[in-house]
Amino acid sequence: MTGAAKKIDRNCHSRARAQSAAVTLSVRNVQPLLMYLTARGYDSGAFLNAQGVDPQIFRDLEARLPHSIAASLWPAASRLANDPDLGLHVAEGVRPGNYGVLDYAVRTSETMGIGLQRLCRYHRFLHDVAEVKLTVEGDRAILSHRLPAPALLPRAVSEYIVATWLLTTRQATGVNWIPLQVRFPHVMPENTSEHQRIFTCNVEFGHDRNELVFSRDLLDTPHVKADAALQAILESQVVAVLEKLPKGEATTDAVRRHVAGELRNGEPRVEQIAPRLHMSARTLHRRLEDEGTSFRQVLAEVRRELAARHLSERRLAIGEIAFLLGFSEPSAFHRAFKRWTGHAPLTYRELARSAS
């Protein structure tokens, strides 16, 4: 990575990490990664220490890590193991119980569809704000995962999530079913042979979320360990864990989520966002001030982070990015981006290409 590339990375992402520190996830999300490293002869404790994480936290499997820290472990592990497909390979090591009581509550559900509905309903057990949804469109079912924009998942995490869905539902049903399609937000890797080996279906990249698409009929597939009485006990334990977790998300994170969803309709105003959070504009201003920020600052940070992502991925023209970020014209986006980063958008895109 060049010095200039390092500079743009710090400018565009350091504040994002600080903002997302309030969002946490279960250490169970990271445990399979550590198991993968250990199985390949690496010292997982030394790896965690090198990344600034105290290995002792994993002694309590109900503990939680900041999302930004946990997410950073995956690309670091990929580099350590020299495995670009690390997310897929970690998923192959997931076994029943890796996700604790939620895992068993899902696996003891009557059918695959009911189990996936429970996964969606109680996903906060695993992550504070990740959105996991099961939808049906005609003869297709779609299981999707996304973080409230503009949060970005490393490639390894996205691929781990979708591969884990596929492999654990195969374990739970005893059926070696094949998806209709798999979709990822990141750009297409140079080599997709491991994707084809695991998914054996059409794999697409550059979407706005992770998605596993499969036949609707599979939702009725019975689970081999279905047990209604045991499931009820396990579900009550999941609920008990959820009740102990901190309630809700920070106002700043909620504003970021709503702002990101409104950008393509033009520049959002505080008067638009406040009612969605069930408060007045004045109260919203005060809440943001209490958290050390402002609506204008949040808006600028969301735009900057999304702009950096789009420019790095190189799928959209500059004018398209300006439109998606709510700017009235490309020149306004150009001026804003140069103010944020010190680089023109095209220059940043070239620097990002060099860094990758």
C-alpha positions as CSV (number, residue, x, y, z in Angstrom):
1,M,0.0,0.0,0.0
2,T,1.4,3.4,-1.0
3,G,1.8,6.3,1.5
4,A,-1.0,8.2,-0.3
5,A,-3.3,5.2,-0.2
6,K,-2.7,4.8,3.5
7,K,-3.6,8.4,3.9
8,I,-6.9,8.2,2.2
9,D,-7.7,5.1,4.1
10,R,-7.2,6.9,7.4
11,N,-9.1,9.9,6.3
12,C,-12.1,8.0,5.1
13,H,-12.4,5.2,7.7
14,S,-11.0,6.1,11.1
15,R,-14.0,8.1,12.1
16,A,-16.3,5.4,10.8
17,R,-14.7,2.9,13.2
18,A,-15.1,5.3,16.1
19,Q,-18.8,5.9,15.2
20,S,-19.5,2.1,15.0
21,A,-17.8,1.3,18.3
22,A,-21.2,1.3,20.0
23,V,-22.4,-1.6,17.8
24,T,-21.4,-5.0,19.3
25,L,-21.7,-8.6,18.3
26,S,-21.4,-11.9,20.1
27,V,-17.9,-13.4,20.4
28,R,-19.5,-16.5,19.0
29,N,-19.3,-14.9,15.6
30,V,-15.5,-14.9,15.8
31,Q,-15.0,-18.2,17.5
32,P,-15.1,-20.3,14.3
33,L,-12.4,-18.0,12.8
34,L,-10.1,-18.8,15.8
35,M,-10.9,-22.5,15.5
36,Y,-9.8,-22.3,11.8
37,L,-6.5,-20.6,12.6
38,T,-5.8,-23.1,15.4
39,A,-6.5,-26.1,13.2
40,R,-3.9,-24.7,10.7
41,G,-1.2,-24.4,13.3
42,Y,-1.5,-20.7,14.1
43,D,-1.5,-19.4,17.7
44,S,-5.0,-17.7,17.9
45,G,-4.0,-16.0,21.2
46,A,-1.0,-14.4,19.6
47,F,-3.1,-13.4,16.6
48,L,-5.6,-11.7,18.8
49,N,-2.9,-9.9,20.8
50,A,-1.4,-8.6,17.6
51,Q,-4.8,-7.2,16.6
52,G,-5.2,-5.5,20.0
53,V,-7.8,-7.9,21.3
54,D,-7.5,-9.5,24.7
55,P,-7.9,-13.3,24.2
56,Q,-9.4,-13.6,27.7
57,I,-12.7,-12.2,26.4
58,F,-13.3,-15.5,24.6
59,R,-13.4,-17.3,27.9
60,D,-17.0,-16.0,28.2
61,L,-18.9,-17.0,25.1
62,E,-21.7,-14.6,26.0
63,A,-19.3,-11.6,25.9
64,R,-19.5,-9.1,23.0
65,L,-17.0,-7.3,20.9
66,P,-17.3,-3.9,19.1
67,H,-18.4,-4.7,15.5
68,S,-15.5,-2.7,14.0
69,I,-12.9,-4.6,15.9
70,A,-14.4,-8.0,15.2
71,A,-14.8,-7.2,11.5
72,S,-11.1,-6.2,11.2
73,L,-10.0,-9.6,12.4
74,W,-11.2,-11.4,9.2
75,P,-9.0,-9.6,6.6
76,A,-6.1,-9.9,9.1
77,A,-6.6,-13.6,9.4
78,S,-6.9,-13.9,5.6
79,R,-3.5,-12.3,5.2
80,L,-2.0,-14.4,8.0
81,A,-3.2,-17.7,6.5
82,N,-2.7,-16.5,2.9
83,D,-6.3,-17.6,2.2
84,P,-8.3,-15.2,0.0
85,D,-11.3,-17.6,0.4
86,L,-11.0,-17.7,4.2
87,G,-14.7,-16.9,4.9
88,L,-15.8,-19.9,2.9
89,H,-13.3,-22.2,4.5
90,V,-14.2,-21.1,8.0
91,A,-17.9,-21.8,7.3
92,E,-17.0,-25.4,6.4
93,G,-15.8,-25.8,10.0
94,V,-19.0,-24.7,11.7
95,R,-20.7,-27.4,13.8
96,P,-23.9,-27.6,15.8
97,G,-23.6,-25.5,19.0
98,N,-21.1,-23.0,17.7
99,Y,-23.7,-20.3,18.1
100,G,-25.0,-21.5,21.5
101,V,-28.6,-21.6,22.5
102,L,-29.8,-19.8,19.5
103,D,-28.2,-22.4,17.2
104,Y,-30.0,-25.2,19.1
105,A,-33.3,-23.3,19.1
106,V,-33.1,-23.0,15.3
107,R,-32.0,-26.6,14.8
108,T,-34.8,-28.0,16.9
109,S,-37.5,-26.1,15.0
110,E,-40.0,-28.1,13.1
111,T,-38.9,-27.1,9.6
112,M,-36.2,-25.2,7.8
113,G,-38.5,-22.3,7.2
114,I,-39.6,-22.0,10.9
115,G,-35.9,-22.3,11.9
116,L,-34.9,-19.5,9.6
117,Q,-37.8,-17.3,10.9
118,R,-36.4,-17.8,14.4
119,L,-32.9,-16.9,13.2
120,C,-34.3,-13.6,11.8
121,R,-36.4,-12.9,14.9
122,Y,-33.6,-13.4,17.4
123,H,-30.6,-12.3,15.3
124,R,-29.8,-9.6,17.8
125,F,-28.5,-12.4,19.9
126,L,-25.6,-12.4,17.5
127,H,-25.4,-8.8,16.3
128,D,-26.9,-5.5,17.6
129,V,-28.1,-4.1,14.3
130,A,-27.6,-6.5,11.4
131,E,-30.8,-7.0,9.4
132,V,-31.5,-10.6,8.6
133,K,-34.7,-11.2,6.6
134,L,-36.5,-14.2,5.0
135,T,-38.8,-13.2,2.2
136,V,-40.8,-15.1,-0.4
137,E,-41.1,-14.0,-4.0
138,G,-43.2,-16.3,-6.1
139,D,-41.6,-19.8,-6.0
140,R,-38.4,-18.4,-4.5
141,A,-37.3,-17.7,-1.0
142,I,-34.6,-15.2,-0.2
143,L,-32.6,-15.1,3.1
144,S,-30.8,-11.7,3.2
145,H,-28.3,-10.0,5.5
146,R,-27.2,-6.4,5.5
147,L,-25.8,-3.9,8.0
148,P,-27.4,-0.5,8.2
149,A,-25.6,1.6,5.6
150,P,-22.9,2.8,5.3
151,A,-21.3,0.0,7.3
152,L,-19.2,-2.3,5.2
153,L,-18.4,-5.9,5.7
154,P,-15.1,-7.4,4.7
155,R,-15.4,-9.9,1.9
156,A,-14.5,-12.8,4.2
157,V,-17.4,-12.0,6.6
158,S,-20.0,-11.8,3.8
159,E,-18.9,-15.1,2.3
160,Y,-18.8,-16.7,5.7
161,I,-22.3,-15.7,6.6
162,V,-23.9,-17.0,3.4
163,A,-21.9,-20.2,3.3
164,T,-22.8,-20.8,6.9
165,W,-26.5,-20.4,6.1
166,L,-26.2,-23.0,3.4
167,L,-24.1,-25.5,5.3
168,T,-25.9,-25.4,8.6
169,T,-29.3,-25.7,7.0
170,R,-28.0,-28.8,5.2
171,Q,-26.8,-30.1,8.6
172,A,-30.2,-29.4,10.2
173,T,-32.3,-31.0,7.4
174,G,-30.0,-33.8,6.3
175,V,-30.6,-32.6,2.7
176,N,-27.8,-31.6,0.5
177,W,-29.8,-28.9,-1.2
178,I,-28.5,-26.5,-3.9
179,P,-29.3,-22.8,-4.0
180,L,-30.7,-21.1,-7.0
181,Q,-28.5,-18.1,-6.6
182,V,-26.0,-16.4,-4.2
183,R,-25.4,-12.7,-4.1
184,F,-22.7,-10.6,-2.4
185,P,-22.0,-6.9,-2.1
186,H,-18.3,-7.0,-2.8
187,V,-16.6,-7.0,-6.2
188,M,-16.0,-10.3,-8.0
189,P,-12.8,-12.0,-6.9
190,E,-10.3,-13.0,-9.6
191,N,-10.8,-16.7,-8.7
192,T,-14.3,-18.0,-7.9
193,S,-13.6,-21.7,-8.1
194,E,-14.2,-22.1,-4.3
195,H,-17.5,-20.3,-4.6
196,Q,-18.5,-22.7,-7.3
197,R,-17.3,-25.7,-5.3
198,I,-19.4,-24.8,-2.2
199,F,-22.5,-23.2,-3.7
200,T,-22.7,-25.0,-7.1
201,C,-24.9,-22.3,-8.5
202,N,-24.9,-18.9,-10.1
203,V,-22.9,-16.5,-7.8
204,E,-23.3,-12.8,-8.4
205,F,-21.3,-9.8,-6.9
206,G,-21.9,-6.1,-6.5
207,H,-25.4,-6.3,-4.9
208,D,-26.5,-4.2,-2.0
209,R,-26.7,-7.1,0.5
210,N,-25.8,-10.7,1.1
211,E,-28.5,-13.1,-0.2
212,L,-29.1,-16.8,-0.4
213,V,-31.8,-17.6,-3.0
214,F,-33.5,-21.0,-3.0
215,S,-36.7,-22.8,-3.9
216,R,-39.6,-21.9,-1.7
217,D,-40.5,-25.6,-1.3
218,L,-37.4,-26.1,0.8
219,L,-38.9,-24.0,3.6
220,D,-41.2,-27.0,4.4
221,T,-38.2,-29.4,4.8
222,P,-38.3,-31.0,8.2
223,H,-35.4,-30.7,10.6
224,V,-33.9,-34.1,11.7
225,K,-33.6,-32.9,15.3
226,A,-37.0,-31.2,15.5
227,D,-38.3,-31.3,19.1
228,A,-41.1,-28.9,20.0
229,A,-40.7,-29.3,23.8
230,L,-37.0,-28.8,23.8
231,Q,-37.3,-25.9,21.3
232,A,-39.7,-24.0,23.6
233,I,-37.1,-24.3,26.5
234,L,-34.3,-23.2,24.2
235,E,-36.2,-20.3,22.8
236,S,-37.0,-19.0,26.4
237,Q,-33.3,-19.0,27.1
238,V,-32.6,-17.0,23.9
239,V,-35.2,-14.4,25.0
240,A,-33.6,-14.3,28.5
241,V,-30.2,-13.5,26.9
242,L,-31.7,-10.8,24.7
243,E,-33.4,-9.1,27.7
244,K,-30.0,-8.6,29.3
245,L,-28.5,-6.9,26.3
246,P,-28.5,-3.1,26.1
247,K,-31.7,-1.7,24.6
248,G,-31.7,0.0,21.3
249,E,-29.0,1.7,19.2
250,A,-27.3,5.1,19.7
251,T,-29.1,8.1,18.2
252,T,-26.1,8.7,16.0
253,D,-26.3,5.2,14.5
254,A,-30.0,5.5,14.0
255,V,-29.6,8.8,12.1
256,R,-26.8,7.3,10.0
257,R,-29.1,4.4,9.0
258,H,-32.0,6.7,8.0
259,V,-29.8,9.2,6.3
260,A,-28.2,6.5,4.1
261,G,-31.6,5.3,3.1
262,E,-32.8,8.7,2.0
263,L,-29.8,10.0,0.0
264,R,-30.9,8.9,-3.4
265,N,-34.0,11.1,-3.0
266,G,-31.8,14.2,-2.4
267,E,-30.1,15.7,0.6
268,P,-32.0,14.5,3.8
269,R,-33.2,17.2,6.2
270,V,-33.4,16.8,10.0
271,E,-37.2,17.5,9.7
272,Q,-37.5,14.3,7.6
273,I,-35.5,12.1,9.9
274,A,-36.7,13.2,13.4
275,P,-40.3,11.9,13.0
276,R,-38.9,8.5,12.1
277,L,-37.1,8.4,15.4
278,H,-40.3,9.5,17.2
279,M,-38.9,12.9,18.3
280,S,-38.9,16.5,17.3
281,A,-36.1,18.1,15.2
282,R,-35.1,20.0,18.3
283,T,-34.8,16.9,20.4
284,L,-32.8,15.1,17.7
285,H,-30.4,18.0,17.6
286,R,-30.0,17.8,21.3
287,R,-29.5,14.0,21.4
288,L,-26.8,14.2,18.7
289,E,-25.1,17.0,20.6
290,D,-25.0,14.8,23.7
291,E,-23.3,12.2,21.6
292,G,-20.7,14.6,20.4
293,T,-21.9,15.2,16.9
294,S,-24.5,17.0,14.8
295,F,-26.9,16.2,12.0
296,R,-24.7,18.0,9.4
297,Q,-21.6,16.1,10.6
298,V,-23.4,12.7,10.4
299,L,-24.7,13.5,6.9
300,A,-21.2,14.4,5.7
301,E,-19.7,11.3,7.3
302,V,-22.3,9.0,5.7
303,R,-21.8,10.6,2.3
304,R,-18.0,10.4,2.6
305,E,-18.0,6.7,3.6
306,L,-20.4,5.7,0.9
307,A,-18.5,7.7,-1.7
308,A,-15.2,6.0,-0.7
309,R,-16.9,2.6,-1.0
310,H,-18.4,3.3,-4.4
311,L,-15.1,4.8,-5.7
312,S,-13.1,1.9,-4.5
313,E,-15.4,-0.7,-6.1
314,R,-15.2,1.1,-9.4
315,R,-18.7,0.0,-10.6
316,L,-20.3,3.4,-10.9
317,A,-19.5,6.5,-12.8
318,I,-18.8,9.7,-10.8
319,G,-22.1,11.2,-11.9
320,E,-24.0,8.1,-10.7
321,I,-22.2,8.3,-7.3
322,A,-23.1,12.0,-7.0
323,F,-26.8,11.2,-7.6
324,L,-26.8,8.3,-5.2
325,L,-25.4,10.5,-2.5
326,G,-28.1,13.2,-2.9
327,F,-25.9,15.9,-4.6
328,S,-27.7,18.2,-7.0
329,E,-24.9,17.9,-9.6
330,P,-21.5,16.2,-9.9
331,S,-19.5,19.4,-9.4
332,A,-21.0,19.7,-5.9
333,F,-19.9,16.1,-5.1
334,H,-16.5,16.8,-6.5
335,R,-16.0,19.9,-4.2
336,A,-17.3,18.0,-1.1
337,F,-15.2,15.0,-1.7
338,K,-12.1,17.0,-2.1
339,R,-12.9,18.9,1.1
340,W,-13.3,15.6,3.0
341,T,-10.2,13.8,1.7
342,G,-7.9,16.3,0.0
343,H,-8.4,14.3,-3.2
344,A,-10.6,14.6,-6.3
345,P,-12.9,11.6,-6.8
346,L,-11.0,10.3,-9.8
347,T,-7.7,10.7,-8.0
348,Y,-9.0,8.8,-5.0
349,R,-10.3,6.0,-7.4
350,E,-6.8,5.6,-8.9
351,L,-5.2,5.6,-5.4
352,A,-7.7,2.9,-4.2
353,R,-6.9,0.8,-7.3
354,S,-3.2,1.1,-6.5
355,A,-3.8,0.1,-2.9
356,S,-5.7,-3.0,-3.8
